[in-house]
Amino acid sequence: MKALNNHIASVSTMPGPLRVVFSSHPAEWVQLNMFDTLREMGVDLIVHDWGKDYDFHGTDWMEVQRKRLNQDLLQLVQKEHKKAPIDLLITYYWEKHTDGKVIDAIRSLGIRCVNFGCNNLHQFHIVKPLIGHYDYHWVTERDAVKLFSDAGGAAVRVQQGANPKHYFPMKVERKYDMTFTGSCYGDRIDIFSKIARAGIDFHVFGFRWRDKRSFHRVIGEQLIPWRIFHKYQGAGLENGKEELTRQCLETEHLVRRLGGLGYERFPSMVPAFSPLLHPGMPFQDMVRLFSESKISVGFSACGSPSDMRKGRLVQIKLRDFEAPMSGALLLTEYQEELKEFFEIGKEIVCYHDAEDLIEKAKHFLAEPEEAEMIRVAARARSLRDHTWRKRFEELFAKLKLRTA
């Protein structure tokens, strides 16, 4: 630990911009928020895109492509480090990306290495094998710091944010009473169905919202053997046998309880042809949707229905910063850490369950002036405290790195 502290405490005094290699997938939110911000800060950013030249879902990933990805990353770092010293490597990895040996090799060059993750509490098992290879794990959840510490790792907590260059209010008609943009999973369909039955014009945009209307998808969601397969792939599939057996028994019980009945067993479900259900949308349309909506909803729960039977896990989501930065009235599920970043009731609004969401939605739909005051306050707070520039300044300070 002493050697690690000395390694982290060494502050580069070389002139010129901070040099950072960032290895991540090509998600638009990563590019627009993280990459753009680093460049705007004057960082000499070298991007290693692991989604560009590799098939992450290919059958030869673990045996062939993962090794190539790691070799390519090392060669890139070595080449750039010879040109001018690299100050920091940031990766957005989990166990499926690396066994950690390439990170050890890069650290041996005197380069600090940090791994970013924003779903550590729900999916700790996929990043735990990387502990010991990185100087720090960059986490967004407060409880994740202790989680890594107890496992022998070091974590630095820096929350997510939003880049105001790409998230901003637009002067458009507020044509939707309430919207949500994002995938359909977990208990989101249950909450949505209750709101729709309450008569609120709640439109949802994203992957699987229409698919999940079918009875077969309801049954399949209780089993999801593919989820268990991917969860344990690389860690030893034999470790998943117990969980898979339990899920099969639960599914058999569910089918017997339903007695072979189909849709009629779920009279509350919204049909797939409902005008409330929409496919996903491009990034710019999502930002526009925040301004077209009187209320933007946030869901905070993680995992599938089977995960939630073991206890409901809620955490701050990226939307909790994207929507306020875009000037939206955010009505999101309460999570204790939100109090660190917003004044609840004045900058964002929180609900505790579907019934509470419905009650508060009706209130703010009837009080547009109060809703507008919250939108203005949310935008101002976000510009002041929740930009990605603020986040990277905080990260660099905690790593004792010189600023760009």
SEDRENDREN-925970 format. One record per residue (C-alpha): residue number from 1; residue in three letters; x, y, z. Coordinates in pm, whole numbers. Layout:
BEGIN
SITE     i    aa        x        y        z
SITE   NUM   ALA        X        Y        Z
...
END
This chain:
BEGIN
SITE     i    aa        x        y        z
SITE     1   MET        0        0        0
SITE     2   LYS      292      235       74
SITE     3   ALA      428      182     -277
SITE     4   LEU       82      247     -421
SITE     5   ASN       49      571     -225
SITE     6   ASN      393      686     -340
SITE     7   HIS      296      600     -698
SITE     8   ILE      -26      802     -677
SITE     9   ALA      134     1090     -491
SITE    10   SER      394     1150     -759
SITE    11   VAL      284     1464     -942
SITE    12   SER      403     1524    -1294
SITE    13   THR      590     1852    -1333
SITE    14   MET      653     1824    -1706
SITE    15   PRO      525     2114    -1917
SITE    16   GLY      256     2068    -2177
SITE    17   PRO      -97     1932    -2163
SITE    18   LEU     -205     1638    -1952
SITE    19   ARG     -185     1324    -2168
SITE    20   VAL     -462     1066    -2120
SITE    21   VAL     -534      738    -2297
SITE    22   PHE     -902      646    -2266
SITE    23   SER    -1016      296    -2366
SITE    24   SER    -1393      266    -2390
SITE    25   HIS    -1680      150    -2608
SITE    26   PRO    -1817      401    -2863
SITE    27   ALA    -2135      493    -2672
SITE    28   GLU    -2250      839    -2772
SITE    29   TRP    -2287      955    -2414
SITE    30   VAL    -1922      868    -2345
SITE    31   GLN    -1802     1057    -2651
SITE    32   LEU    -2016     1369    -2598
SITE    33   ASN    -1971     1390    -2223
SITE    34   MET    -1630     1251    -2138
SITE    35   PHE    -1422     1276    -2455
SITE    36   ASP    -1550     1620    -2557
SITE    37   THR    -1500     1759    -2207
SITE    38   LEU    -1143     1634    -2181
SITE    39   ARG    -1058     1792    -2515
SITE    40   GLU    -1225     2119    -2412
SITE    41   MET    -1009     2115    -2099
SITE    42   GLY     -697     2103    -2313
SITE    43   VAL     -616     1738    -2239
SITE    44   ASP     -415     1557    -2505
SITE    45   LEU     -661     1269    -2538
SITE    46   ILE     -579      943    -2715
SITE    47   VAL     -891      728    -2760
SITE    48   HIS     -876      350    -2782
SITE    49   ASP    -1219      239    -2905
SITE    50   TRP    -1278     -122    -2809
SITE    51   GLY    -1610     -126    -2991
SITE    52   LYS    -1468      -26    -3331
SITE    53   ASP    -1246     -312    -3444
SITE    54   TYR    -1365     -596    -3221
SITE    55   ASP    -1681     -806    -3201
SITE    56   PHE    -1754     -799    -2828
SITE    57   HIS    -2031    -1058    -2868
SITE    58   GLY    -1840    -1286    -3104
SITE    59   THR    -1797    -1653    -3017
SITE    60   ASP    -1419    -1612    -3027
SITE    61   TRP    -1413    -1311    -2796
SITE    62   MET    -1257    -1468    -2488
SITE    63   GLU    -1001    -1680    -2672
SITE    64   VAL     -901    -1452    -2959
SITE    65   GLN    -1042    -1102    -2970
SITE    66   ARG     -997    -1011    -2604
SITE    67   LYS     -627    -1096    -2632
SITE    68   ARG     -599     -880    -2944
SITE    69   LEU     -772     -590    -2773
SITE    70   ASN     -528     -608    -2482
SITE    71   GLN     -227     -634    -2713
SITE    72   ASP     -347     -339    -2922
SITE    73   LEU     -401     -127    -2611
SITE    74   LEU      -52     -201    -2482
SITE    75   GLN      107     -123    -2819
SITE    76   LEU      -86      205    -2843
SITE    77   VAL       20      312    -2494
SITE    78   GLN      383      217    -2554
SITE    79   LYS      391      408    -2884
SITE    80   GLU      230      722    -2737
SITE    81   HIS      442      705    -2422
SITE    82   LYS      758      719    -2635
SITE    83   LYS      633     1037    -2805
SITE    84   ALA      559     1210    -2475
SITE    85   PRO      487     1067    -2129
SITE    86   ILE      133      944    -2070
SITE    87   ASP       -4     1072    -1738
SITE    88   LEU     -315      857    -1704
SITE    89   LEU     -493      556    -1850
SITE    90   ILE     -870      548    -1805
SITE    91   THR    -1058      234    -1906
SITE    92   TYR    -1427      146    -1905
SITE    93   TYR    -1369     -226    -1855
SITE    94   TRP    -1497     -527    -1670
SITE    95   GLU    -1371     -882    -1647
SITE    96   LYS    -1479     -967    -1998
SITE    97   HIS    -1238     -707    -2140
SITE    98   THR     -917     -803    -1965
SITE    99   ASP     -758    -1036    -1714
SITE   100   GLY     -560     -738    -1585
SITE   101   LYS     -217     -835    -1713
SITE   102   VAL     -210     -554    -1969
SITE   103   ILE     -291     -306    -1692
SITE   104   ASP        1     -440    -1488
SITE   105   ALA      229     -388    -1789
SITE   106   ILE      108      -30    -1839
SITE   107   ARG      150       54    -1471
SITE   108   SER      507      -75    -1490
SITE   109   LEU      575      213    -1729
SITE   110   GLY      491      457    -1449
SITE   111   ILE      146      537    -1586
SITE   112   ARG     -142      568    -1344
SITE   113   CYS     -439      346    -1431
SITE   114   VAL     -804      403    -1337
SITE   115   ASN    -1107      195    -1430
SITE   116   PHE    -1444      370    -1459
SITE   117   GLY    -1768      199    -1359
SITE   118   CYS    -2116      334    -1286
SITE   119   ASN    -2301       13    -1198
SITE   120   ASN    -2072     -127     -931
SITE   121   LEU    -2328     -220     -665
SITE   122   HIS    -2545     -418     -903
SITE   123   GLN    -2263     -577    -1104
SITE   124   PHE    -1968     -588     -867
SITE   125   HIS    -1896     -945     -970
SITE   126   ILE    -1786     -837    -1319
SITE   127   VAL    -1528     -584    -1194
SITE   128   LYS    -1411     -757     -876
SITE   129   PRO    -1155     -974    -1065
SITE   130   LEU     -980     -652    -1177
SITE   131   ILE     -902     -544     -821
SITE   132   GLY     -527     -528     -764
SITE   133   HIS     -447     -440    -1123
SITE   134   TYR     -555      -75    -1117
SITE   135   ASP     -436      212     -899
SITE   136   TYR     -796      315     -847
SITE   137   HIS    -1147      219     -947
SITE   138   TRP    -1351      527    -1037
SITE   139   VAL    -1697      468     -890
SITE   140   THR    -2011      682     -878
SITE   141   GLU    -2189      516     -586
SITE   142   ARG    -2104      604     -225
SITE   143   ASP    -2131      246      -98
SITE   144   ALA    -1906      118     -377
SITE   145   VAL    -1601      275     -211
SITE   146   LYS    -1633       40       88
SITE   147   LEU    -1718     -250     -143
SITE   148   PHE    -1385     -218     -322
SITE   149   SER    -1196     -145       -1
SITE   150   ASP    -1330     -460      168
SITE   151   ALA    -1215     -660     -135
SITE   152   GLY     -864     -517     -113
SITE   153   GLY     -897     -247     -378
SITE   154   ALA     -885      131     -383
SITE   155   ALA    -1174      339     -512
SITE   156   VAL    -1225      707     -578
SITE   157   ARG    -1581      834     -593
SITE   158   VAL    -1666     1093     -858
SITE   159   GLN    -2026     1119     -975
SITE   160   GLN    -2152     1147    -1334
SITE   161   GLY    -2266     1474    -1489
SITE   162   ALA    -2375     1630    -1818
SITE   163   ASN    -2198     1840    -2080
SITE   164   PRO    -2393     2167    -2132
SITE   165   LYS    -2256     2188    -2486
SITE   166   HIS    -2486     1898    -2575
SITE   167   TYR    -2760     1917    -2309
SITE   168   PHE    -2960     2240    -2312
SITE   169   PRO    -3322     2366    -2315
SITE   170   MET    -3490     2413    -2653
SITE   171   LYS    -3770     2654    -2743
SITE   172   VAL    -4027     2398    -2854
SITE   173   GLU    -4387     2314    -2770
SITE   174   ARG    -4434     2097    -2459
SITE   175   LYS    -4650     1845    -2641
SITE   176   TYR    -4615     1555    -2395
SITE   177   ASP    -4749     1552    -2041
SITE   178   MET    -4488     1300    -1924
SITE   179   THR    -4213     1097    -2089
SITE   180   PHE    -3933      854    -2024
SITE   181   THR    -3651      758    -2259
SITE   182   GLY    -3458      438    -2194
SITE   183   SER    -3483       60    -2209
SITE   184   CYS    -3763     -145    -2058
SITE   185   TYR    -3636     -379    -1786
SITE   186   GLY    -3688     -462    -1421
SITE   187   ASP    -4013     -330    -1279
SITE   188   ARG    -4038      -36    -1519
SITE   189   ILE    -4326     -200    -1705
SITE   190   ASP    -4523     -237    -1381
SITE   191   ILE    -4479      130    -1292
SITE   192   PHE    -4560      239    -1647
SITE   193   SER    -4877       29    -1656
SITE   194   LYS    -5005      180    -1330
SITE   195   ILE    -4944      532    -1459
SITE   196   ALA    -5113      459    -1792
SITE   197   ARG    -5417      316    -1611
SITE   198   ALA    -5433      635    -1404
SITE   199   GLY    -5507      826    -1723
SITE   200   ILE    -5179     1017    -1748
SITE   201   ASP    -5046     1069    -2100
SITE   202   PHE    -4714      894    -2029
SITE   203   HIS    -4505      821    -2340
SITE   204   VAL    -4204      591    -2322
SITE   205   PHE    -3925      568    -2580
SITE   206   GLY    -3669      292    -2595
SITE   207   PHE    -3564      -66    -2647
SITE   208   ARG    -3804     -351    -2565
SITE   209   TRP    -4106     -147    -2455
SITE   210   ARG    -4325     -303    -2724
SITE   211   ASP    -4169     -649    -2698
SITE   212   LYS    -4234     -672    -2326
SITE   213   ARG    -4611     -650    -2380
SITE   214   SER    -4639    -1018    -2473
SITE   215   PHE    -4730    -1288    -2226
SITE   216   HIS    -4432    -1494    -2339
SITE   217   ARG    -4195    -1211    -2254
SITE   218   VAL    -4349    -1188    -1908
SITE   219   ILE    -4275    -1558    -1856
SITE   220   GLY    -3932    -1535    -2014
SITE   221   GLU    -3831    -1245    -1792
SITE   222   GLN    -3867    -1472    -1491
SITE   223   LEU    -3610    -1714    -1626
SITE   224   ILE    -3362    -1535    -1852
SITE   225   PRO    -3107    -1818    -1873
SITE   226   TRP    -2902    -1603    -2111
SITE   227   ARG    -2861    -1344    -1836
SITE   228   ILE    -2722    -1608    -1602
SITE   229   PHE    -2498    -1744    -1877
SITE   230   HIS    -2344    -1403    -1948
SITE   231   LYS    -2319    -1323    -1579
SITE   232   TYR    -2094    -1619    -1514
SITE   233   GLN    -1918    -1640    -1849
SITE   234   GLY    -1546    -1602    -1786
SITE   235   ALA    -1588    -1664    -1414
SITE   236   GLY    -1678    -2029    -1458
SITE   237   LEU    -2023    -2135    -1572
SITE   238   GLU    -2039    -2397    -1297
SITE   239   ASN    -2080    -2108    -1053
SITE   240   GLY    -2415    -2028    -1211
SITE   241   LYS    -2572    -2371    -1176
SITE   242   GLU    -2731    -2297     -839
SITE   243   GLU    -2883    -1970     -957
SITE   244   LEU    -3008    -2126    -1280
SITE   245   THR    -3170    -2414    -1090
SITE   246   ARG    -3344    -2169     -856
SITE   247   GLN    -3471    -1963    -1151
SITE   248   CYS    -3607    -2274    -1324
SITE   249   LEU    -3801    -2373    -1012
SITE   250   GLU    -3941    -2021     -979
SITE   251   THR    -4046    -2020    -1343
SITE   252   GLU    -4216    -2359    -1310
SITE   253   HIS    -4405    -2230    -1008
SITE   254   LEU    -4512    -1919    -1200
SITE   255   VAL    -4638    -2118    -1497
SITE   256   ARG    -4835    -2353    -1270
SITE   257   ARG    -4982    -2056    -1081
SITE   258   LEU    -5097    -1894    -1406
SITE   259   GLY    -5259    -2220    -1505
SITE   260   GLY    -5157    -2186    -1867
SITE   261   LEU    -5356    -1865    -1910
SITE   262   GLY    -5222    -1587    -2130
SITE   263   TYR    -5298    -1220    -2176
SITE   264   GLU    -5631    -1238    -1994
SITE   265   ARG    -5432    -1300    -1677
SITE   266   PHE    -5281     -954    -1721
SITE   267   PRO    -5576     -721    -1793
SITE   268   SER    -5373     -421    -1677
SITE   269   MET    -5103     -458    -1940
SITE   270   VAL    -5083     -197    -2214
SITE   271   PRO    -5112     -358    -2560
SITE   272   ALA    -4816     -347    -2797
SITE   273   PHE    -5002     -120    -3041
SITE   274   SER    -5055      151    -2778
SITE   275   PRO    -4959      502    -2900
SITE   276   LEU    -4779      548    -2568
SITE   277   LEU    -4504      303    -2670
SITE   278   HIS    -4225      421    -2899
SITE   279   PRO    -3892      286    -3027
SITE   280   GLY    -3566      441    -2917
SITE   281   MET    -3442      771    -3056
SITE   282   PRO    -3114      939    -3153
SITE   283   PHE    -2929     1143    -2892
SITE   284   GLN    -3033     1486    -3021
SITE   285   ASP    -3399     1380    -3027
SITE   286   MET    -3367     1268    -2665
SITE   287   VAL    -3239     1611    -2562
SITE   288   ARG    -3525     1769    -2757
SITE   289   LEU    -3772     1538    -2581
SITE   290   PHE    -3670     1684    -2243
SITE   291   SER    -3795     2024    -2366
SITE   292   GLU    -4105     1877    -2531
SITE   293   SER    -4215     1717    -2202
SITE   294   LYS    -4393     1880    -1912
SITE   295   ILE    -4245     1611    -1688
SITE   296   SER    -3946     1380    -1748
SITE   297   VAL    -3952     1059    -1545
SITE   298   GLY    -3649      882    -1400
SITE   299   PHE    -3630      516    -1292
SITE   300   SER    -3365      428    -1034
SITE   301   ALA    -3396       52     -981
SITE   302   CYS    -3137     -192    -1118
SITE   303   GLY    -3170     -548    -1240
SITE   304   SER    -3437     -788    -1359
SITE   305   PRO    -3751     -895    -1170
SITE   306   SER    -3564    -1200    -1044
SITE   307   ASP    -3289     -975     -909
SITE   308   MET    -3545     -756     -737
SITE   309   ARG    -3694    -1049     -550
SITE   310   LYS    -3370    -1050     -349
SITE   311   GLY    -3412     -682     -266
SITE   312   ARG    -3470     -365     -461
SITE   313   LEU    -3146     -181     -542
SITE   314   VAL    -3173      184     -647
SITE   315   GLN    -2894      411     -759
SITE   316   ILE    -2835      747     -924
SITE   317   LYS    -2858      725    -1302
SITE   318   LEU    -2705      934    -1580
SITE   319   ARG    -3055     1064    -1661
SITE   320   ASP    -3058     1231    -1318
SITE   321   PHE    -2801     1476    -1457
SITE   322   GLU    -2894     1477    -1827
SITE   323   ALA    -3253     1586    -1771
SITE   324   PRO    -3190     1878    -1530
SITE   325   MET    -2904     2005    -1748
SITE   326   SER    -3148     2003    -2041
SITE   327   GLY    -3392     2218    -1845
SITE   328   ALA    -3640     1940    -1771
SITE   329   LEU    -3866     1895    -1472
SITE   330   LEU    -3724     1565    -1347
SITE   331   LEU    -3954     1340    -1145
SITE   332   THR    -3724     1057    -1041
SITE   333   GLU    -3732      777     -788
SITE   334   TYR    -3591      877     -450
SITE   335   GLN    -3240      766     -373
SITE   336   GLU    -3063      897      -65
SITE   337   GLU    -2751     1014     -250
SITE   338   LEU    -2956     1252     -464
SITE   339   LYS    -2958     1494     -168
SITE   340   GLU    -2585     1546     -219
SITE   341   PHE    -2640     1686     -568
SITE   342   PHE    -2982     1852     -577
SITE   343   GLU    -3224     2024     -343
SITE   344   ILE    -3519     1787     -364
SITE   345   GLY    -3847     1966     -418
SITE   346   LYS    -3680     2279     -553
SITE   347   GLU    -3440     2152     -820
SITE   348   ILE    -3574     1802     -884
SITE   349   VAL    -3878     1611     -758
SITE   350   CYS    -3868     1257     -617
SITE   351   TYR    -4128      983     -583
SITE   352   HIS    -4126      673     -361
SITE   353   ASP    -4362      441     -551
SITE   354   ALA    -4601      440     -846
SITE   355   GLU    -4886      590     -646
SITE   356   ASP    -4665      875     -525
SITE   357   LEU    -4544      932     -880
SITE   358   ILE    -4902      957    -1006
SITE   359   GLU    -5000     1202     -733
SITE   360   LYS    -4700     1430     -794
SITE   361   ALA    -4737     1412    -1171
SITE   362   LYS    -5097     1530    -1148
SITE   363   HIS    -4990     1811     -913
SITE   364   PHE    -4722     1951    -1143
SITE   365   LEU    -4934     1911    -1455
SITE   366   ALA    -5187     2134    -1279
SITE   367   GLU    -4920     2382    -1158
SITE   368   PRO    -4713     2481    -1465
SITE   369   GLU    -4563     2789    -1297
SITE   370   GLU    -4425     2584    -1008
SITE   371   ALA    -4292     2330    -1256
SITE   372   GLU    -4113     2605    -1450
SITE   373   MET    -3946     2737    -1135
SITE   374   ILE    -3800     2392    -1070
SITE   375   ARG    -3678     2362    -1431
SITE   376   VAL    -3494     2694    -1406
SITE   377   ALA    -3340     2603    -1070
SITE   378   ALA    -3234     2260    -1198
SITE   379   ARG    -3059     2406    -1500
SITE   380   ALA    -2878     2667    -1288
SITE   381   ARG    -2761     2408    -1033
SITE   382   SER    -2645     2174    -1309
SITE   383   LEU    -2442     2444    -1483
SITE   384   ARG    -2280     2538    -1153
SITE   385   ASP    -2205     2197    -1005
SITE   386   HIS    -2272     1907    -1240
SITE   387   THR    -2071     1949    -1559
SITE   388   TRP    -1822     1685    -1664
SITE   389   ARG    -1551     1951    -1639
SITE   390   LYS    -1627     1968    -1266
SITE   391   ARG    -1613     1590    -1247
SITE   392   PHE    -1276     1562    -1419
SITE   393   GLU    -1131     1844    -1209
SITE   394   GLU    -1244     1652     -902
SITE   395   LEU    -1098     1327    -1037
SITE   396   PHE     -762     1483    -1122
SITE   397   ALA     -745     1648     -780
SITE   398   LYS     -812     1320     -601
SITE   399   LEU     -550     1147     -813
SITE   400   LYS     -307     1436     -741
SITE   401   LEU     -261     1493    -1112
SITE   402   ARG     -171     1834    -1249
SITE   403   THR     -457     2005    -1426
SITE   404   ALA     -468     2026    -1803
END
